[in-house]
Amino acid sequence: NGFSASNQRRPKKDFSAQIVVKSVAPKVKNTLPTNKKSNNKQQQQQQRRRSNPNQRQNSISQRDPIISLNMNLDYLAKSGQRDAAIRAEEMLQRIEALHDDGYYEKSPDVCSYNSVINAYAHGKVSGASGHAHRLMKRMEAKGIEANSITWNTLLRCLLKEVKEARDKSVSEEKVEDAESIIANMEDLGIVNTISYNTVMSILSKSKLPDAAEKSEVWLNRMIDQFAKTGNENIQPDTCSFNSVIHAYANTNRFSAGAPQRAKMAERVVKRMEKVFQSGENDQVKPDVVSYSAVINAYAKAAEFDKDCATKAMDILKHMAKMFEGGDKDVKPNKRTYTSVINAFARTGEAEAADNLLTQMKEYYALGDTSLKPDTVCYSSVIDGYAKVGGEEAGFRAEELLHEMENLYNQGDSDVKPNTRTYRSAITALGKSRQPRAAEKAEQILEEMEYMGSFGAHDLAPNTICYNAVIDAYARGRSMEKAYRAELLLEKMLEESAKGNTLIRPDTITFNSVINAAARSFGDSIVRREAYLIGLGAFKKIHEYEYCKPSSITYVLFLNVLKNLVEEGDARDNMAERTFQLSVSFGLANGKVREQVRKTCSPLVAE
C-alpha cells in the first residue's frame, strides 16, 4: 500500500524509545550448562569484533534510520490503538528535531507523512481530515511533495468522517471537499482507481438525496477517461460499480422513492454483467457484494411495493444458479438470505420468509457453516408473522422463539433472542386472537424483566415491548383488558419516576390503554371501571410534558364515550368538550370529526 517497507507483523513495542535510547538492559551471566564448542565459537567472534572496533559503528551508520521510522509509523497506523495517530505524529516530530540538530543525515520523507495521515484515517481521533490537511501543509513547507497515496489517504479521512456524520451539512461539506480533491488530482495527473472509488464511497455513505446520481457521474467519468487514455491506473473495477450500487441501496427505506432506487441499483449490476461478458473490462465482474446490495435495495423498498420482495427472491435464485454453474464469486451468503427474508417479512409474506430460514438450516446441516441462521434471521421471520396476524401466525412465532431459546440454552450464542425478537413475538401473539394470548405476551414480558434484573441488560424490556403487551390486551377477549392495561401503565409510570426511562410511557402507551377501555365489554360494573380507566389515561396524557396527545388519542376517547356511556346529554357534552380540546391542540382532523358524528346524537353532531 505504499506505507510499509515490510508486510510482516511486528511485536508490540515502544518503538519511539528504540529510536533515541540505547538499550540499557543489564548483561546477565548465563548459568545454564552450555556447549563448549559453541562457547569457543562465540568467543572467537567477540575477539574479532574487539580487534576491529569501527566495524559495528560503520554498520550502524550505513543503516537508514528513516526506513526504521517508516516501519514503526506504519505499525502504529495499523495498530488500532486509541492514541496511535498522536503517538505517530510525536515520533515524526522527534525525528525531525533530531535531523535539525544534525543527529540524522536524512529527514522524514513522504512515506513518513503518509503513515501519520493514515494513522488519523484509521484512528479514533476526531477531525481526521483537518489533521491530514495540516500535515500536508507542513509537508509543503518542508519541500516534500505529496503523492497519490497522500491524497488518497486524505480521502480516506473524509470517508471516515462521512460515516460518522450525523448532520446533513457535515456530509455536504465532506463530499464537496472530496470532489475538489479528486479534481485537483486529475489536474496533477496522479488520480487512480483508488481515488475514484473512495470518492464514490464517500458519496454512498453520505446518504445525501443526490448521492447515487453523483456517484454514477463519477463512475461514467472514470469509464470515459479509461476509454480515452487506456491508462490502467484509472481502470474501473468491481469496487467502482459496487460503490454506485451501494449509493442507490443506501436510500432511506421509508422513502417512497425506494422502489425506483432499487431498480437503478439493478440496472448498474446488469451493466456490470454486460461489460464483463463482452470482454470490454475483465475487472468489473459482479460478485456477491454486488448482487447482495441490489437485494438489500429491494428489501428496503418492499414496504412500498410488494413486488420488490419477489424481485429480491429472483436475484437470489439467479445467484444460486450461477454458483451452481461454477461461479464461486456469487455464492449467496447469510447477508443475502437475510435481506430476502427481510423483504418478505416487510410485505407480510411470513411463510416465504420462513421457507428461506428453513433452507438456511438445511444448508447448515449439510455443512455450509456460512449459512448458519442467526438472531437476525429468526427475528425477521418472527417479525413477518407479527405483521400477518392470525392464530397460526401467533403459534408459529411462539414456536420459533422457543426454538431460539432452546438452541441458545444448548450453547448456540448466535441465536440468542434479543429485544426485537421478544417484541415481535409479543406482537404476533397480540394479533393472534388466541385464547389467553395477552397473558402469554405478558409472561414473555416478565421473562424479559427477570433476565434483565440478573445482568442481561440487553434483554430488559423497553417502552415498545410494554406497548405491545397493552395492545395485546386491547385486542384480546379478556373482560379485564382495561384493568390489566392500566396496571402496566401504572408500573411504567412508577418505574420511569424512579429513573428508568427505558420504559417511560409515550403517546402510543396512553392510546393503547384508552383503546383497551374502548374495547371493553361485560356488565355495568366492568363497563363503568373501563370508562374510568379510559378517562384517567386521557387526562394523564395531557399532564406530561414528555408525552403529547395525537389525533388518534381523541378518536379513541370518543370511542370510549360511544361504547361505554349511555346516549344522552351527558355523552354529547363530553364529546363536544373533547372535540374543542382537540381543536385547541390543532388536532381536529377529519377522523376526529367523523368520530364526533358517530358519538354524538344527530342534532349535536350537525
Helices and strands as residue ranges (DSSP letters): H 15-20, H 36-51, H 54-62, H 65-79, H 84-100, H 110-122, H 128-141, H 148-164, H 168-188, H 193-206, H 211-229, G 232-234, H 238-249, H 258-278, H 288-301, H 307-324, G 328-330, H 334-346, H 350-365, G 369-371, H 375-388, H 391-409, G 413-415, H 419-430, H 437-453, G 457-459, H 463-475, H 481-497, G 501-503, H 507-518, H 524-541, H 551-564, H 569-584, H 590-599, H 602-605
